[in-house]
């Protein structure tokens, strides 16, 4: 799988701009994008957790597509 045009190393022959067969992609989920840098938005209690706080719980859904065909987490047809 090729990387986006803004990612990876250019002109480095031993590091092609693709994800290798056993490579991975990491997705970081954020509460509100850039909210950590915008304290006036009041999202601090939902982004910074400490030892005495409630556990962090995250629910997220992902939808992937390849060549215009949606594929959900349960395989073809679940997207």
C-alpha positions in Angstrom: 0.0 0.0 0.0 1.4 3.4 -0.9 1.6 6.2 1.6 0.1 9.6 1.1 2.1 12.1 -0.9 2.9 14.0 2.3 4.3 11.0 4.1 7.5 8.9 4.0 11.0 9.4 2.8 11.6 10.7 -0.7 14.6 9.5 -2.8 15.7 6.8 -0.3 16.0 3.6 -2.3 16.1 1.2 0.7 13.1 2.9 2.3 10.3 2.9 -0.3 7.2 4.9 0.4 5.0 1.9 1.0 3.8 -0.1 3.9 5.7 -3.5 3.9 3.8 -6.8 4.0 4.1 -7.1 7.8 4.1 -3.4 8.5 1.3 -1.6 10.3 -0.6 1.7 10.4 -1.3 3.5 13.7 -4.4 5.6 14.2 -4.5 7.9 17.1 -8.0 8.9 18.1 -8.5 12.4 19.5 -11.4 13.9 21.4 -11.6 17.0 19.3 -8.7 17.5 16.8 -6.3 20.2 18.2 -8.4 20.7 21.4 -5.3 20.0 23.5 -3.9 23.3 22.1 -7.2 25.2 22.5 -8.0 25.3 26.3 -10.8 27.8 25.7 -12.8 24.9 24.1 -13.1 23.3 27.6 -12.0 19.8 26.6 -9.2 19.4 29.1 -11.0 16.9 31.4 -11.7 14.7 28.4 -8.1 14.7 27.2 -5.8 14.6 30.2 -6.2 11.8 32.8 -4.4 11.2 36.1 -4.0 8.4 38.6 -7.1 9.5 40.6 -9.4 9.9 37.5 -12.0 7.5 36.1 -10.6 5.0 33.6 -10.3 6.2 30.0 -13.0 4.6 27.8 -13.1 5.0 24.0 -15.6 3.8 21.5 -14.7 4.3 17.9 -15.9 3.0 14.5 -13.6 2.8 11.5 -14.6 2.4 7.9 -11.9 1.5 5.3 -12.2 1.4 1.6 -10.1 0.2 -1.2 -10.8 1.1 -4.8 -14.2 2.6 -3.8 -15.4 -0.6 -2.1 -16.3 -0.1 1.6 -15.0 -2.8 3.9 -15.9 -2.7 7.6 -14.3 -4.5 10.5 -16.3 -7.6 9.9 -15.1 -8.0 6.3 -16.7 -7.4 2.9 -20.2 -6.1 3.0 -20.0 -4.8 6.6 -18.9 -1.3 5.6 
